[in-house]
Amino acid sequence: MPEHALIATLGAQPQVVTLTLDLLRAAGYTVSRVVAIHTQEEEVLASRGLLEAQLAEMGERFEFRLVRDEGQPVARVLRESEVAALASALSRAILDVKALGLGVHLSVSGGSKIMAAEAVVAAQWLFGEGDRVWHMHSPGWRRGGRRRWRVTPTSHDVLIPVPLLRWGNIAPMLPQAGPSGAGLTSAQAGDLQRKAEFVQRNLTAKEREVLELAAQGLDAAAIGRLLNKSPKTVTNQLDKIYDKCNAWEGLPEHARPMRHVTLVAVFGPLYRP
């Protein structure tokens, strides 16, 4: 049976992560890794500490990823740059898990509404057919009530699948859980060739350099460190690349706030072995 990872947005109720983990395993999924995405908000950091202790006690393999905007921890996602930083953290987590050959289960039960919304959009761009998005419902539980970490025979927790609309012009070329590039159809290979030609003909050498790193999921701060540029310069270059791509491909208007994830989805396969 294929292995999976649980990627979860983390808020003030850390138990939703372990309950989701229990429910996935009860449904027959083999989940071997947990990745929690979180902000620097004080209440969330306390939640992280509790979850870390619980996952360690359960013997789980886990990691936490803090959302950073130009290298600085994000407490609350309010500004456009912070939304972009959140999108980058989510897309990087998904890509890293898929690079390990794991299927992805994304929990959007924890964290703010904007975190859940951005997570779903990232999944629309990056998920394959075997990946799933879930929301957990615990009947009778109220905020401030007794925290319960594990599913019990008398609990009524349930996972609700979140319907996911994958963009038809992107999904056929996205990597699945298997080896990257394996089993490409002639149409998919042609699509990759078309995108490679666009990159060579329409982008400057400096833009191609930035795109190669962005398509691997790196944010503006990380790209800037590697190329000795300021995050603002990198962001401006990414905006120009997106505008050129939009003029060439005609991307959906609502994709603009998710520029970084869009570039990862469109061009990522060009730079994966």
LINMO-V981778 format. One record per residue. RES is the residue in three letters. SS is DSSP state (H for helix, E for strand, C for the rest). PSI is psi as a letter, one per 30 degrees, with the letter a starting at -180 (none if undefined). NEAR is the number of other C-alpha atoms within 12 Angstrom. Layout:
# LINMO-V981778
res:RES ss:SS psi:PSI near:NEAR
res:RES ss:SS psi:PSI near:NEAR
This chain:
# LINMO-V981778
res:MET ss:C psi:k near:10
res:PRO ss:C psi:k near:18
res:GLU ss:E psi:l near:26
res:HIS ss:E psi:l near:32
res:ALA ss:E psi:k near:42
res:LEU ss:E psi:j near:46
res:ILE ss:E psi:k near:50
res:ALA ss:E psi:k near:49
res:THR ss:E psi:k near:49
res:LEU ss:C psi:k near:47
res:GLY ss:C psi:b near:37
res:ALA ss:C psi:f near:29
res:GLN ss:C psi:i near:36
res:PRO ss:C psi:f near:37
res:GLN ss:H psi:f near:37
res:VAL ss:H psi:f near:42
res:VAL ss:H psi:e near:47
res:THR ss:H psi:e near:43
res:LEU ss:H psi:e near:37
res:THR ss:H psi:e near:42
res:LEU ss:H psi:e near:42
res:ASP ss:H psi:e near:31
res:LEU ss:H psi:e near:34
res:LEU ss:H psi:e near:34
res:ARG ss:H psi:e near:22
res:ALA ss:H psi:f near:19
res:ALA ss:C psi:f near:13
res:GLY ss:C psi:g near:14
res:TYR ss:C psi:k near:26
res:THR ss:E psi:j near:23
res:VAL ss:E psi:j near:32
res:SER ss:E psi:f near:29
res:ARG ss:E psi:k near:34
res:VAL ss:E psi:k near:40
res:VAL ss:E psi:k near:39
res:ALA ss:E psi:k near:45
res:ILE ss:E psi:k near:47
res:HIS ss:E psi:l near:47
res:THR ss:C psi:a near:39
res:GLN ss:C psi:g near:27
res:GLU ss:C psi:k near:22
res:GLU ss:H psi:e near:17
res:GLU ss:H psi:e near:20
res:VAL ss:H psi:e near:30
res:LEU ss:H psi:e near:28
res:ALA ss:H psi:e near:20
res:SER ss:H psi:e near:31
res:ARG ss:H psi:e near:37
res:GLY ss:H psi:e near:24
res:LEU ss:H psi:e near:25
res:LEU ss:H psi:e near:36
res:GLU ss:H psi:e near:27
res:ALA ss:H psi:e near:20
res:GLN ss:H psi:e near:25
res:LEU ss:H psi:e near:29
res:ALA ss:H psi:e near:16
res:GLU ss:H psi:e near:14
res:MET ss:C psi:f near:17
res:GLY ss:C psi:g near:14
res:GLU ss:C psi:l near:23
res:ARG ss:C psi:j near:19
res:PHE ss:E psi:l near:30
res:GLU ss:E psi:l near:27
res:PHE ss:E psi:k near:30
res:ARG ss:E psi:j near:30
res:LEU ss:E psi:k near:31
res:VAL ss:C psi:k near:38
res:ARG ss:E psi:k near:31
res:ASP ss:E psi:j near:33
res:GLU ss:C psi:h near:30
res:GLY ss:C psi:f near:22
res:GLN ss:E psi:k near:19
res:PRO ss:E psi:k near:23
res:VAL ss:C psi:k near:30
res:ALA ss:C psi:e near:26
res:ARG ss:C psi:k near:30
res:VAL ss:C psi:j near:29
res:LEU ss:C psi:e near:18
res:ARG ss:C psi:l near:15
res:GLU ss:H psi:e near:19
res:SER ss:H psi:e near:29
res:GLU ss:H psi:e near:30
res:VAL ss:H psi:e near:38
res:ALA ss:H psi:e near:40
res:ALA ss:H psi:e near:45
res:LEU ss:H psi:e near:48
res:ALA ss:H psi:e near:46
res:SER ss:H psi:e near:46
res:ALA ss:H psi:e near:47
res:LEU ss:H psi:e near:51
res:SER ss:H psi:e near:45
res:ARG ss:H psi:e near:37
res:ALA ss:H psi:e near:43
res:ILE ss:H psi:e near:49
res:LEU ss:H psi:e near:39
res:ASP ss:H psi:e near:27
res:VAL ss:H psi:e near:35
res:LYS ss:H psi:e near:33
res:ALA ss:H psi:f near:28
res:LEU ss:C psi:f near:23
res:GLY ss:C psi:g near:25
res:LEU ss:C psi:k near:35
res:GLY ss:E psi:l near:37
res:VAL ss:E psi:k near:43
res:HIS ss:E psi:j near:46
res:LEU ss:E psi:j near:53
res:SER ss:E psi:k near:45
res:VAL ss:C psi:g near:42
res:SER ss:C psi:f near:40
res:GLY ss:C psi:l near:37
res:GLY ss:C psi:a near:37
res:SER ss:C psi:l near:28
res:LYS ss:H psi:e near:19
res:ILE ss:H psi:e near:26
res:MET ss:H psi:e near:37
res:ALA ss:H psi:e near:33
res:ALA ss:H psi:e near:28
res:GLU ss:H psi:e near:35
res:ALA ss:H psi:e near:48
res:VAL ss:H psi:e near:39
res:VAL ss:H psi:e near:38
res:ALA ss:H psi:e near:43
res:ALA ss:H psi:e near:45
res:GLN ss:H psi:e near:35
res:TRP ss:H psi:e near:41
res:LEU ss:H psi:f near:51
res:PHE ss:C psi:k near:41
res:GLY ss:C psi:a near:34
res:GLU ss:C psi:e near:24
res:GLY ss:C psi:f near:25
res:ASP ss:C psi:l near:37
res:ARG ss:E psi:l near:35
res:VAL ss:E psi:k near:40
res:TRP ss:E psi:k near:35
res:HIS ss:E psi:k near:32
res:MET ss:E psi:k near:32
res:HIS ss:E psi:k near:23
res:SER ss:E psi:j near:28
res:PRO ss:C psi:k near:13
res:GLY ss:C psi:f near:11
res:TRP ss:C psi:k near:18
res:ARG ss:C psi:k near:12
res:ARG ss:C psi:k near:13
res:GLY ss:C psi:f near:9
res:GLY ss:C psi:l near:11
res:ARG ss:C psi:k near:11
res:ARG ss:C psi:k near:22
res:ARG ss:C psi:k near:24
res:TRP ss:C psi:f near:27
res:ARG ss:C psi:l near:26
res:VAL ss:C psi:k near:26
res:THR ss:C psi:l near:15
res:PRO ss:C psi:f near:10
res:THR ss:C psi:f near:9
res:SER ss:C psi:l near:18
res:HIS ss:C psi:h near:17
res:ASP ss:E psi:k near:29
res:VAL ss:E psi:k near:24
res:LEU ss:E psi:k near:31
res:ILE ss:E psi:j near:20
res:PRO ss:E psi:k near:21
res:VAL ss:C psi:j near:24
res:PRO ss:C psi:k near:15
res:LEU ss:C psi:k near:26
res:LEU ss:C psi:j near:21
res:ARG ss:C psi:k near:24
res:TRP ss:C psi:k near:24
res:GLY ss:H psi:e near:18
res:ASN ss:H psi:f near:21
res:ILE ss:H psi:e near:32
res:ALA ss:H psi:e near:24
res:PRO ss:C psi:f near:29
res:MET ss:C psi:g near:37
res:LEU ss:C psi:k near:40
res:PRO ss:C psi:k near:42
res:GLN ss:C psi:a near:30
res:ALA ss:C psi:f near:30
res:GLY ss:C psi:a near:22
res:PRO ss:C psi:k near:18
res:SER ss:C psi:k near:23
res:GLY ss:C psi:f near:24
res:ALA ss:C psi:k near:17
res:GLY ss:C psi:g near:17
res:LEU ss:C psi:k near:20
res:THR ss:C psi:l near:13
res:SER ss:H psi:e near:13
res:ALA ss:H psi:e near:14
res:GLN ss:H psi:e near:23
res:ALA ss:H psi:e near:20
res:GLY ss:H psi:e near:16
res:ASP ss:H psi:e near:25
res:LEU ss:H psi:e near:28
res:GLN ss:H psi:e near:18
res:ARG ss:H psi:e near:20
res:LYS ss:H psi:e near:28
res:ALA ss:H psi:e near:24
res:GLU ss:H psi:e near:17
res:PHE ss:H psi:e near:24
res:VAL ss:H psi:e near:30
res:GLN ss:H psi:e near:19
res:ARG ss:H psi:f near:16
res:ASN ss:H psi:f near:23
res:LEU ss:C psi:k near:26
res:THR ss:C psi:l near:18
res:ALA ss:H psi:e near:15
res:LYS ss:H psi:e near:23
res:GLU ss:H psi:e near:30
res:ARG ss:H psi:e near:29
res:GLU ss:H psi:e near:25
res:VAL ss:H psi:e near:42
res:LEU ss:H psi:e near:43
res:GLU ss:H psi:e near:32
res:LEU ss:H psi:e near:32
res:ALA ss:H psi:e near:43
res:ALA ss:C psi:f near:36
res:GLN ss:C psi:g near:36
res:GLY ss:C psi:g near:42
res:LEU ss:C psi:k near:41
res:ASP ss:C psi:l near:44
res:ALA ss:H psi:e near:42
res:ALA ss:H psi:e near:33
res:ALA ss:H psi:e near:30
res:ILE ss:H psi:e near:33
res:GLY ss:H psi:e near:26
res:ARG ss:H psi:e near:20
res:LEU ss:H psi:e near:19
res:LEU ss:H psi:g near:21
res:ASN ss:C psi:h near:15
res:LYS ss:C psi:l near:21
res:SER ss:C psi:l near:20
res:PRO ss:H psi:e near:27
res:LYS ss:H psi:e near:21
res:THR ss:H psi:e near:22
res:VAL ss:H psi:e near:33
res:THR ss:H psi:e near:32
res:ASN ss:H psi:e near:21
res:GLN ss:H psi:e near:30
res:LEU ss:H psi:e near:40
res:ASP ss:H psi:e near:27
res:LYS ss:H psi:e near:26
res:ILE ss:H psi:e near:38
res:TYR ss:H psi:e near:39
res:ASP ss:H psi:e near:25
res:LYS ss:H psi:e near:23
res:CYS ss:H psi:e near:30
res:ASN ss:H psi:e near:23
res:ALA ss:H psi:e near:15
res:TRP ss:H psi:e near:18
res:GLU ss:H psi:f near:21
res:GLY ss:C psi:i near:15
res:LEU ss:C psi:l near:25
res:PRO ss:C psi:k near:20
res:GLU ss:H psi:e near:15
res:HIS ss:H psi:f near:12
res:ALA ss:H psi:f near:27
res:ARG ss:H psi:e near:25
res:PRO ss:H psi:f near:27
res:MET ss:H psi:h near:37
res:ARG ss:H psi:e near:46
res:HIS ss:H psi:e near:48
res:VAL ss:H psi:e near:46
res:THR ss:H psi:e near:43
res:LEU ss:H psi:e near:47
res:VAL ss:H psi:e near:43
res:ALA ss:H psi:e near:45
res:VAL ss:H psi:e near:43
res:PHE ss:H psi:f near:39
res:GLY ss:H psi:e near:36
res:PRO ss:H psi:f near:37
res:LEU ss:H psi:f near:35
res:TYR ss:H psi:g near:26
res:ARG ss:C psi:k near:24
res:PRO ss:C psi:none near:12
